[in-house]
Amino acid sequence: ENSEGSLLPTAVVLENVKETTKDCILVMLVENVSGLSEDDGDFSVEMIPELCAAVVTFTGNTDAEEFAKKLNQNQRARKQNITARCLEQTKSVRVENIPPNTPSHYITIYFENEKYGGAQRVDVQQLPDEDAAIITFGDQKGNE
């Protein structure tokens, strides 16, 4: 948390990642810039080729903003036109494949459970025609 009590970002979006870029190359780039190790569980990288992007999620107390600044100044990243920015905290998610006639309080209890997010407040808007729901969190903890 920062001095205002809000959660610090823990994920960074890498943009302009070419479809031909292998995830191991991005892992090495992140390791070089951050000094952390994927093998030690310090971070993970998820490729999103359809968006020409990847998401780096840090597991410890890494300053994601500082990492994004360093990566944006990195010569190799600049040469490949890769840019970084902190991923904003999500307040709502769409959940799909919900069995028909599932009561909304079941969905609420699920997301309030510490094992599945531990949100303190959950608002559920069901979309029965789509077997889906929009879950809106009343606190930041449920968005991790």
C-alpha positions, 0 to 999 in steps of 0.5 A: 500500500502507498501512504494514502492506503491504496494498493500499489500496482502489481502488474505491468502491461508490455505493449507493441510485443511482436507476435513472433516474440517468444515468452522466454525473451520477454522473461529474460528482458524482465529479469535483466531490467528488474534483477528478479527471477521468474524461476524464483517466483518473483514474477510471471509473464502472460503473453496476449498475442491477439493484442500484441501485448504481455502482462508481467505480474510481480508476486513480491513488493516490487515497485511496478511503476519503477520497473515500467520506467526502467523498461521504457528506458531500456535500450533493447526494449526501445529498439523493439518498440516495446513500451510498459505501463502499470495495469490499472486495478479492475473494479468489475469482471465478467464471469461466463459459463454460469449454470442456469438458475444460479442464485446471485447470492451463491456468486456473491459468497463465492467471490467473498470467500478468501480462497477466491478473492476475499472481496468485502463487498460484491455486486452481482449483475446476472446476464441469464440470457448469456449464462454470465454475470458482471461482478463489481467489487467494492474494495481493491482486494477482490481484484487481485 
